[in-house]
Amino acid sequence: MKAISSMFLVMVFGLAQGPRGGTDPSTPVYWSAAQMKETDARLASRVNPQTHNAAAQLIASANAIYRTGPSQSEIHEKQADLIVVRDGEGVIQVGGKMIGGKPERANELRGDSIDGGTRYTVAAGDSLYIPAGMPHQFYVDAGKHLAITIVKLTAQ
């Protein structure tokens, strides 16, 4: 258990600006609900006012995200997202056409908004899969939050 706690502290409490690369661990890693609540509390205190977002990398393929407002639209050209909503509520718009998209990093576009698509109202306990190459954008109303885990899946 001590090894798991140490690994948890090393991986979760360093803020991630995006995937850092590397590989996932070859041994199981367990995060209790209490540990994830602690992570959310730390992230909530570090939300960037411009992006309405704070993130912590759990493992190479998964991030904990705490969001308090809207995101830019995004497309991951070679990775799908499996999103698990852990707490809070919001809307995730998926599909349609990205407006104002520009490359942000390798195989990733960021834009201003999405024209069309489907809006999914999400809350704790919901999950959503977004295929690689599909535009998506997060919306969180003022005064609310959305705590999610995003697992990156490499497209086949």
C-alpha positions as CSV (number, residue, x, y, z in Angstrom):
1,M,0.0,0.0,0.0
2,K,2.9,2.4,0.7
3,A,4.2,2.0,-2.8
4,I,0.8,2.8,-4.2
5,S,0.5,5.9,-2.0
6,S,4.0,7.1,-3.1
7,M,3.2,6.5,-6.8
8,F,-0.1,8.3,-6.4
9,L,1.6,11.4,-4.9
10,V,4.3,11.5,-7.6
11,M,1.8,11.1,-10.5
12,V,-1.2,13.0,-9.3
13,F,0.2,16.1,-7.6
14,G,2.4,17.3,-10.5
15,L,0.1,19.5,-12.7
16,A,0.1,18.4,-16.4
17,Q,-0.3,20.9,-19.3
18,G,-1.0,17.9,-21.5
19,P,0.2,14.4,-22.1
20,R,3.8,14.1,-21.0
21,G,4.5,11.0,-23.0
22,G,6.2,8.0,-21.5
23,T,4.5,4.7,-20.9
24,D,1.9,3.5,-18.4
25,P,3.0,1.5,-15.4
26,S,3.4,-2.2,-15.7
27,T,1.8,-2.8,-12.3
28,P,-1.7,-1.9,-11.1
29,V,-2.3,1.6,-9.6
30,Y,-5.3,2.2,-7.4
31,W,-6.9,5.6,-6.6
32,S,-9.5,5.5,-3.9
33,A,-12.5,7.8,-4.0
34,A,-11.0,9.7,-1.1
35,Q,-7.7,10.2,-3.0
36,M,-9.6,11.5,-6.1
37,K,-11.6,13.9,-3.9
38,E,-8.3,15.2,-2.5
39,T,-7.0,15.6,-6.0
40,D,-10.1,17.5,-7.0
41,A,-9.7,19.8,-4.0
42,R,-6.1,20.6,-5.0
43,L,-7.0,21.1,-8.6
44,A,-9.9,23.4,-7.7
45,S,-7.5,25.7,-5.9
46,R,-5.3,25.8,-9.0
47,V,-7.8,26.5,-11.7
48,N,-6.4,28.8,-14.4
49,P,-8.8,31.8,-14.7
50,Q,-8.2,32.0,-18.5
51,T,-8.7,28.3,-19.3
52,H,-11.1,27.5,-16.4
53,N,-9.1,24.3,-16.0
54,A,-6.6,22.5,-13.9
55,A,-5.2,19.0,-14.6
56,A,-3.1,16.3,-13.1
57,Q,-1.6,13.4,-15.0
58,L,-2.6,10.1,-13.3
59,I,-0.6,7.9,-15.7
60,A,0.7,8.5,-19.2
61,S,-2.7,7.8,-20.7
62,A,-5.0,9.3,-18.1
63,N,-5.6,12.8,-16.6
64,A,-7.8,14.1,-13.8
65,I,-9.4,17.4,-15.0
66,Y,-11.2,20.0,-12.9
67,R,-13.1,22.5,-15.0
68,T,-15.1,25.6,-13.9
69,G,-16.0,27.1,-17.2
70,P,-15.9,26.5,-21.0
71,S,-13.0,25.1,-22.9
72,Q,-11.8,25.7,-26.5
73,S,-12.9,23.2,-29.1
74,E,-10.4,20.4,-29.7
75,I,-9.6,17.6,-32.0
76,H,-7.2,14.8,-31.2
77,E,-6.2,13.3,-34.6
78,K,-4.8,10.0,-33.4
79,Q,-6.3,9.5,-29.9
80,A,-9.9,8.8,-28.7
81,D,-11.1,10.1,-25.3
82,L,-12.9,8.0,-22.8
83,I,-14.4,10.5,-20.3
84,V,-15.7,9.5,-16.9
85,V,-17.5,12.2,-15.0
86,R,-16.6,11.9,-11.3
87,D,-18.3,15.0,-9.9
88,G,-20.2,18.1,-10.9
89,E,-22.1,18.7,-14.1
90,G,-21.7,20.3,-17.5
91,V,-22.2,19.8,-21.2
92,I,-19.9,18.1,-23.7
93,Q,-20.5,19.0,-27.4
94,V,-19.3,16.4,-29.8
95,G,-19.2,16.3,-33.6
96,G,-20.0,19.0,-36.1
97,K,-17.3,21.3,-37.5
98,M,-14.6,23.0,-35.6
99,I,-14.5,26.8,-36.1
100,G,-11.1,28.6,-36.0
101,G,-9.0,25.4,-35.6
102,K,-5.3,25.7,-35.4
103,P,-2.5,23.2,-34.5
104,E,-1.6,23.3,-30.9
105,R,0.8,20.4,-30.7
106,A,1.4,17.3,-32.7
107,N,-1.8,15.7,-33.8
108,E,-4.0,18.1,-31.9
109,L,-6.1,21.1,-33.0
110,R,-7.7,23.8,-30.8
111,G,-10.4,26.1,-32.0
112,D,-12.9,28.7,-30.9
113,S,-16.1,26.7,-31.1
114,I,-18.0,23.9,-32.8
115,D,-20.8,24.4,-35.4
116,G,-23.3,21.6,-35.1
117,G,-22.7,18.3,-33.3
118,T,-24.5,16.8,-30.3
119,R,-24.6,18.3,-26.9
120,Y,-24.5,15.8,-24.0
121,T,-25.5,17.0,-20.6
122,V,-23.3,15.1,-18.1
123,A,-23.1,14.6,-14.4
124,A,-21.4,12.4,-11.9
125,G,-21.5,8.7,-12.9
126,D,-21.8,9.4,-16.7
127,S,-19.2,8.3,-19.3
128,L,-18.7,9.4,-22.9
129,Y,-16.4,8.0,-25.6
130,I,-15.2,10.5,-28.3
131,P,-13.5,8.9,-31.3
132,A,-10.2,10.2,-32.7
133,G,-10.6,13.0,-35.1
134,M,-13.9,14.2,-33.7
135,P,-14.4,17.8,-32.5
136,H,-15.4,18.3,-28.9
137,Q,-15.8,21.1,-26.4
138,F,-16.7,21.3,-22.7
139,Y,-19.2,23.8,-21.1
140,V,-19.6,24.4,-17.4
141,D,-22.0,27.1,-16.1
142,A,-20.7,29.8,-13.8
143,G,-20.5,28.8,-10.2
144,K,-20.5,25.0,-11.1
145,H,-17.6,22.6,-11.8
146,L,-17.0,19.4,-13.7
147,A,-14.4,16.8,-12.3
148,I,-13.5,14.2,-14.9
149,T,-11.0,11.5,-15.7
150,I,-10.0,11.4,-19.4
151,V,-8.3,8.2,-20.7
152,K,-6.5,8.6,-24.0
153,L,-6.9,5.6,-26.3
154,T,-4.7,5.3,-29.4
155,A,-6.8,5.0,-32.6
156,Q,-6.3,1.8,-34.5
